[in-house]
Amino acid sequence: MEVPMTREDQIQVCKLVAQAIFIDGQLTDNEMQMFDRLLSHFEITPPEKKIIVARNLDDDVSAMAQAIQGEDAKIEALVQLAQAISADGRTTGSERDILLRCAGAMGIPSEKLKEIVAPHMILD
């Protein structure tokens, strides 16, 4: 039986994606559209959006990833991250590093990570 994601996990997934797409200091139209779709997907309210986008460049993505509890939420977070870091049409080393650090913090081995994200991102 599939356990639905908790609201906390949904918000944490959005925070993690926000951190990943804002980290390079540039926000493309594609990244913004992807982020807006994610917020709509989880039916994020305006007050929740304020919490999600109120972030610090020093926020530790590993700690953010570790806070995600549910297994489905972990997979969803990695898929959304993969889509977010590929949204601008390229994937940098630092963006891939975020994905690896998050997976590591969630206890997901790199081989499993590749299986999860390969259909969702540009692997160059």
C-alpha positions as CSV (number, residue, x, y, z in Angstrom):
1,M,0.0,0.0,0.0
2,E,1.4,3.4,-1.0
3,V,1.6,5.9,1.8
4,P,0.8,9.4,0.7
5,M,3.5,12.0,1.2
6,T,3.2,14.1,4.3
7,R,2.7,17.9,3.9
8,E,6.1,18.3,5.6
9,D,7.8,16.1,3.0
10,Q,6.0,18.0,0.2
11,I,7.3,21.3,1.5
12,Q,10.8,19.9,2.1
13,V,10.9,18.6,-1.5
14,C,10.0,22.1,-2.7
15,K,12.6,23.7,-0.5
16,L,15.3,21.4,-1.8
17,V,14.3,22.1,-5.5
18,A,14.3,25.8,-4.8
19,Q,17.8,25.6,-3.3
20,A,19.0,23.7,-6.3
21,I,17.6,26.0,-8.9
22,F,18.5,29.2,-7.1
23,I,22.1,28.1,-6.1
24,D,23.8,29.4,-9.3
25,G,22.3,32.8,-8.9
26,Q,20.4,32.7,-12.2
27,L,16.9,31.7,-12.7
28,T,15.8,30.8,-16.2
29,D,12.2,30.9,-17.5
30,N,12.3,27.1,-17.8
31,E,13.5,26.7,-14.2
32,M,10.8,29.1,-13.0
33,Q,8.1,27.3,-14.9
34,M,9.3,24.0,-13.6
35,F,9.2,25.3,-10.0
36,D,5.7,26.8,-10.5
37,R,4.5,23.4,-11.8
38,L,6.0,21.7,-8.7
39,L,4.2,24.2,-6.4
40,S,0.9,23.6,-8.2
41,H,1.4,19.8,-8.1
42,F,1.6,19.9,-4.3
43,E,-1.1,22.6,-4.1
44,I,1.3,24.9,-2.2
45,T,-0.4,27.9,-0.6
46,P,1.0,31.5,-0.7
47,P,2.1,31.3,3.0
48,E,3.8,28.0,2.3
49,K,5.5,29.4,-0.8
50,K,7.0,32.2,1.4
51,I,8.5,29.6,3.7
52,I,9.8,27.6,0.7
53,V,11.6,30.5,-1.0
54,A,12.9,32.1,2.2
55,R,16.2,30.4,2.1
56,N,19.8,31.0,2.7
57,L,22.6,30.3,0.2
58,D,24.4,28.6,3.1
59,D,21.5,26.1,3.6
60,D,22.9,22.6,3.6
61,V,21.2,20.6,0.9
62,S,22.3,17.4,2.6
63,A,20.5,18.4,5.8
64,M,17.5,19.4,3.8
65,A,17.4,16.0,2.0
66,Q,17.9,14.1,5.3
67,A,14.8,15.8,6.6
68,I,12.6,14.1,4.0
69,Q,11.2,11.0,5.7
70,G,9.0,9.0,3.4
71,E,10.5,6.7,0.7
72,D,8.2,8.0,-1.9
73,A,9.1,11.5,-0.9
74,K,12.8,10.7,-1.3
75,I,12.2,9.4,-4.8
76,E,10.0,12.3,-5.7
77,A,12.6,14.8,-4.4
78,L,15.4,13.2,-6.5
79,V,13.2,13.2,-9.7
80,Q,12.2,16.8,-9.1
81,L,15.8,17.8,-8.4
82,A,16.9,16.1,-11.6
83,Q,14.3,17.9,-13.6
84,A,15.1,21.2,-11.9
85,I,18.8,21.1,-12.6
86,S,18.2,20.1,-16.2
87,A,15.5,22.7,-16.8
88,D,17.9,25.2,-18.3
89,G,19.1,22.7,-20.8
90,R,22.4,21.9,-19.2
91,T,23.7,20.3,-16.0
92,T,26.8,21.7,-14.3
93,G,29.1,19.7,-12.0
94,S,27.9,21.6,-9.0
95,E,24.3,20.8,-9.8
96,R,25.1,17.1,-10.2
97,D,27.0,17.3,-6.9
98,I,23.8,18.6,-5.2
99,L,22.0,15.5,-6.6
100,L,24.7,13.1,-5.3
101,R,24.9,14.8,-1.9
102,C,21.1,14.6,-1.5
103,A,21.0,11.0,-2.5
104,G,23.8,10.2,-0.1
105,A,22.0,12.0,2.8
106,M,18.9,9.9,2.0
107,G,20.9,6.7,2.0
108,I,20.4,6.1,-1.7
109,P,23.4,4.6,-3.4
110,S,24.7,6.2,-6.6
111,E,23.7,3.2,-8.8
112,K,20.1,3.5,-7.6
113,L,20.2,7.3,-8.0
114,K,21.2,6.8,-11.7
115,E,18.2,4.5,-12.2
116,I,15.8,7.0,-10.6
117,V,17.0,10.1,-12.4
118,A,18.2,9.0,-15.8
119,P,14.8,9.3,-17.5
120,H,14.4,12.8,-16.0
121,M,17.6,14.7,-16.8
122,I,20.3,15.5,-19.2
123,L,23.3,13.3,-18.2
124,D,26.4,14.7,-20.0
